[in-house]
Amino acid sequence: MAEVKLFRTWSSPFALRIVWALKLKDVPYDTIFEDLANKSSLLLQFNPVHKKVPVLVHNGKSVAESFVILEYIEETWKHNPLLPEDPYDRATARFWAKFGEEKVLLSIWEAFNSEGKEQEECIVKAKENLKYLEEELKGKKFFGGERIGFADIALGWLADYEGVFEEVASMKLIAEDEFPLLSEWKRTFADAPIIKENWPPRDKLVIKFQAIREASLLKKLGN
């Protein structure tokens, strides 16, 4: 039997992508929880370049970076596919995954780590990106169609972490009346059993991101 290990932290949304993918494909694995303030020698051995989580180790060989790991999982365990068969549809799924990472996440993170007029401007920018996701969901249950796919896993952090960001930073990004399809997708995705079972404790996330935001704002004041 293949040996699969996942190096992660309890709170990393990037590592959660790997948890969801492995569980959707029924791949058994062992979890090694890391403290990034005191990284283990194994983590440094298996990811010497970035020294970050997630890292997947399969039969002693390591794969790093969440999207690269997702592709590896998809190619290694072909049952319960995350990507569709059609090449165009596969490319589309990868496009939205990349858009979510480079545009949506970045713009929401900028809004989260700002306040006042700067935050208002960042929220406008973030909503412009979210509108593209709203448009893409027309006529669909998930970004992958009728079931959870690659793009849903890539964007899955929106279904929980985005709400934590809103709470901590006292902002509203995804309102039901403005983003009805995205709001419904968030609920449907978050409530899927495999997804729901693996969310980190919300109260702990709030405390963690409160500390991150406070440190970021203090740093800005220092500059």
Disulfide bonds with the S-S distance in Angstrom:
none
